[in-house]
Amino acid sequence: MRFDSVPMPPAVGARPRDTRGYPVPAITPWEDGEPQFARTDFGRSADCARRRLCSVCNALLAPGPVWRVVGAEESAAIAGALAAGRPYRNLAPTLEAPGHRACMLYASMVCPYLARPDARRGLTADAADGLTAHVVRGAARGGQGAVVGFGGFEYAVTADRVLFRFLDVVEFLPHEAADTHLDELRAELARTGPGQPR
């Protein structure tokens, strides 16, 4: 599915674009006028945590649940916990900040790496933090991804990174190919309307 055929949340539509027309998420750093999609900007990520801003559109997150897109390993862990009737909490911190439901549904479909299990990473992330050593050029997402809603999150801002932990799964939307979320995205955009995302 082409990224420009996916309905775009209004706040995402206000984001800067790369040369292909892709909107650039709020936490993506720029270098020499080009967005670095495989990397996370420390200051922007810290702002998202401290001010409760969406990591995609940079608008305020309302009190209550937050969402994020997870890869195959975490998706499998959540599915296993839910199937066993156990609570899930990611004990290993992540660098990935939360966002609005519509923004994360959108991101799951337009980011080639998140959208398909056979998609490959185009760039290698900074591996010095120890949390992204697996994010290397050519790596495939593999398996089943998911858009997941959480009741809340915790964060810690250190000298060189922002760490997140997510609590209480409130929604689990797994996917092989993320275009299966198209109807969910359309319904969410209709529910929230053209104003501020929720």
C-alpha positions in Angstrom: 0.0 0.0 0.0 1.4 3.4 -1.0 2.0 5.8 1.9 0.1 8.6 0.2 -3.1 6.4 0.0 -3.3 6.1 3.8 -5.5 8.7 5.5 -3.3 11.1 7.4 -4.2 12.4 10.8 -4.4 16.3 10.6 -1.6 16.9 13.1 0.7 14.5 11.1 -0.2 16.5 8.0 1.4 19.6 9.6 4.7 17.8 10.1 7.7 18.6 7.9 8.2 16.1 4.9 11.2 14.4 3.4 12.0 14.6 -0.3 9.7 11.6 -1.0 6.8 13.4 0.8 6.9 11.2 4.0 5.9 13.2 7.1 8.8 13.2 9.6 7.9 12.1 13.2 8.5 14.6 16.0 11.4 12.5 17.5 13.3 12.1 14.3 16.6 14.1 14.1 17.7 16.0 11.0 21.2 16.0 9.6 22.3 18.3 6.7 18.6 18.9 5.9 17.7 15.2 5.8 15.7 13.3 8.4 17.5 10.4 10.1 14.6 7.9 10.4 16.5 5.2 12.2 17.6 7.5 15.0 15.9 9.3 17.9 16.6 12.9 18.8 17.4 13.0 22.6 15.9 16.5 23.2 12.7 15.9 21.3 12.2 12.5 23.0 12.8 14.1 26.4 10.2 16.8 25.5 7.7 14.1 24.5 8.2 12.4 27.9 8.2 15.5 30.1 5.4 17.4 28.3 3.3 14.3 27.3 3.6 14.9 23.6 3.0 12.5 20.8 6.2 11.2 19.3 4.8 11.3 15.8 2.8 14.5 15.6 4.2 16.4 18.6 0.7 17.4 19.8 -0.4 16.9 23.4 -1.5 13.4 24.6 -4.8 13.5 26.6 -4.8 11.9 30.0 -5.4 8.2 29.7 -4.1 5.5 27.3 -1.2 5.9 25.0 -0.1 3.8 22.0 3.0 2.6 20.3 3.9 0.2 17.5 5.9 -2.9 18.6 7.9 -5.4 16.6 7.7 -9.1 16.4 9.4 -10.0 19.7 7.4 -7.7 21.9 4.2 -8.5 20.0 4.7 -12.2 20.7 5.4 -11.6 24.4 2.2 -9.5 24.7 0.1 -12.1 22.8 1.5 -14.8 25.1 0.7 -12.9 28.3 -2.8 -12.0 27.1 -3.5 -15.6 26.1 -2.4 -16.8 29.5 -4.5 -14.2 31.3 -1.4 -12.6 32.7 -0.6 -8.8 32.8 2.1 -7.6 30.5 4.7 -5.0 31.4 7.8 -4.4 29.4 10.6 -4.8 32.0 13.2 -3.9 29.4 13.1 -0.2 28.7 12.7 1.1 25.2 13.7 4.3 23.5 10.4 4.5 21.7 8.1 7.3 23.0 4.3 6.9 23.0 1.7 8.6 20.7 -1.9 9.0 19.8 -3.9 6.0 18.6 -4.4 7.5 15.1 -0.8 8.5 14.8 0.5 5.0 15.7 -2.1 3.3 13.4 -0.9 5.7 10.6 2.8 5.1 11.4 2.3 1.3 11.4 1.1 1.5 7.8 3.4 4.2 6.2 6.7 3.2 7.8 7.9 0.4 5.4 9.8 -1.3 8.2 6.8 -1.4 10.5 4.3 -2.2 7.8 5.5 -5.6 6.5 7.4 -8.5 8.0 9.7 -8.8 5.0 10.6 -5.1 4.9 14.2 -4.3 5.7 15.8 -1.5 7.6 17.3 1.3 5.4 19.6 2.7 8.0 21.6 1.6 11.0 20.7 3.3 14.3 23.3 4.6 16.8 24.2 1.4 18.7 26.2 3.1 21.4 23.2 3.1 23.7 23.1 -0.7 23.9 19.3 -0.7 23.2 19.5 -0.4 19.4 22.3 -2.7 18.5 19.8 -4.8 16.6 18.7 -1.9 14.4 21.0 -2.4 11.5 20.7 -1.8 7.8 19.1 -4.7 6.1 17.5 -6.3 9.2 13.9 -7.5 8.6 11.1 -6.9 11.1 10.0 -10.5 10.7 7.0 -12.0 12.5 3.9 -10.2 13.6 4.0 -6.6 14.6 1.2 -4.8 16.6 -0.2 -1.4 17.5 -0.7 -1.6 21.3 -2.5 0.7 23.7 -1.2 1.0 27.2 -2.9 2.5 30.3 0.2 4.6 31.0 3.9 4.8 30.8 7.0 5.6 32.9 10.1 7.4 31.7 13.6 8.3 32.8 15.7 11.0 31.3 19.4 10.3 31.7 22.4 12.3 30.5 22.2 10.8 27.0 18.9 9.0 26.4 15.3 8.8 27.4 13.9 5.4 28.5 10.3 4.3 28.5 8.4 1.5 30.1 4.7 0.9 29.3 2.0 -0.4 31.7 -1.3 -2.2 31.4 -2.2 -3.3 27.9 -5.6 -1.9 27.0 -5.6 -2.7 23.3 -3.7 -5.2 21.2 -4.0 -4.9 17.4 -1.6 -7.5 15.8 -0.7 -7.5 12.1 1.4 -9.3 9.6 0.9 -6.5 7.1 -0.2 -3.3 8.8 -2.7 -2.3 6.1 -5.1 -4.5 8.0 -5.5 -1.5 10.3 -6.9 0.8 7.6 -10.5 0.5 8.8 -9.4 1.1 12.4 -7.5 4.3 11.3 -10.5 5.6 9.3 -12.8 5.0 12.3 -10.4 6.7 14.6 -10.1 9.7 12.4 -13.9 9.9 12.1 -14.2 9.6 15.9 -11.6 12.3 16.8 -12.6 14.6 14.0 -10.5 17.4 12.4 -9.5 19.0 15.8 -6.9 18.0 18.3 -5.9 14.3 18.3 -6.9 12.3 21.4 
